């Protein structure tokens, strides 16, 4: 078979993308009795829970992580508009997807986040309410293994307790806790998908402070469900297989996908009875836009020109501050700290931008092996430990969606044979006034405890929480998919991804995505489709 020849293969259900969404869909389908479920992933395998990789990471100041080579390159995208995007470092393309490197933060959205338009006149409401999703939030927390503590005063109504108690707040959090208490602000533990006891066949966290690469798998990462699926005879994962187009047999029926085997250069056709797109808020709209035919001349699901529009993500702001000395020798205890405040994540802030604040540390971040490797003496290392002690208060702001903000394909392809990405965001999603207001809230906290205030601002938009590019709605005039995540106008094509979330709050998205997929899959499976 020559390089450009086409072969045809058969599947029952095709899943595009091997991240947390794709593996969840596969798990639920297989548990319901589906057979011949095939998952296609553009990237390669990534070694996880590998002690050699961990040793390399901690001994070279985090410069040799096994997923570093998977990130987008500068030439993989273009960006224009008032809020240019730089997505380098934001997503992982490989087995398990971007939860390979996530912090594990799993807060729920607030009830008002599901009715943005009703409350503010902006954006769109979700097709269902918080109360409808709440039972699935509980299931999602069990699936991910979330540790948390229900704090008095925190608006986090739930019908079940967290699966695990949250980790204690570190000593380094005490000054910020004092500042919050002086202002009468609420605070608590950030829920995190990190084991505080043995859970889901994974060990208790041993707090090495290297959550960016856990050597024992005590934090949920996207490879873990795939590891369990590997032994299922009805499941096949195909790596190095980017999907290049969707194949339609009729306007309402997808019959399969075309993909490229990047190890051989051969184009392949995979036929299937149903297709789930789980490859993220950038790749899914590009794939749908490029899948043109006589049935869908402007791309699948795009008759109303909505595919790829309403692109949003959480603007992430920061403010540093601290003291000139650290006599108590405090330093970062965990790579992803767990103090947070939802003081400004409220209905009153919704119209302009809600804010979920968390605490991190700038210094000292002591890596003894790296300091010794660089030739520092014992006295120099001691000076680093006792020198300036700096915090970074930071957090995400809820954005306002705009029809004009869009993701499309740019000319050319990446090293994964995926189309390059074009971002055009002419409209701001959060005003500078809102950013300044929340920065001033953080400055006031530092001043309450006599800390010196340092630099502040907004990080470049990396798109870690990108969403809404194929948004869920009640009609095709407002969105791309319905509340079962099925593309309007089709019978067997689904978007199980952040792309389907209609709007987002200030909270991290992953828990809500998992709960939303669980709800949709329940509805799909209860309808008893022929392919299960």
Buried (B, 14 or more C-beta within 10 A) or exposed (E): EEEEEEEEBEBBBBBBBBBBBBBBBBBBBBEBEBBBBBBBBBBBBBEBBBEEBBEBBBBBBBEBBBBEBBBBEEEBBBBEBEBEBBBBBBBBBBBBBBBBBBBBBBBBBBBBBBBBBEBBEBBBBBBBEBEEBBBBBBBBBBBBBBBBBBBEEBEBEEEEEBBBEBBEBBEBBEBBBEBBEEBEBBBBBBBBBBBBEEBBEBEBBEBBBBBBBBBBBBBBBBBBBBBBBEEEEBBBBBBBBBBBBBBBEEBBBBBBBBBBBBEEEBBBBBBBBBBBBBBBBBBBBBBBBBBBBEBBEEBBBBBBEBBBBBBBBBBBBBBBBBBEEBEEEBBBBBBBBBBBBBBBBBBEBBBBBBBBBBBBBBBBBBBEEBBEEEEBEEEEBEEBBBEBBBBBBBBBBBBBBBEEBBBBBBEEBBBBBBBBBBBBBEBBBBEEEBBBBBBEBBBEBBEBBEBEBBEBEBEBBBBBBBBBBBBBBBEBEBBBBBBBBBBBBBEBBBBBBBBBBBBBBBBBBBBBBBBBBBBBBBEBBEEEBEBB
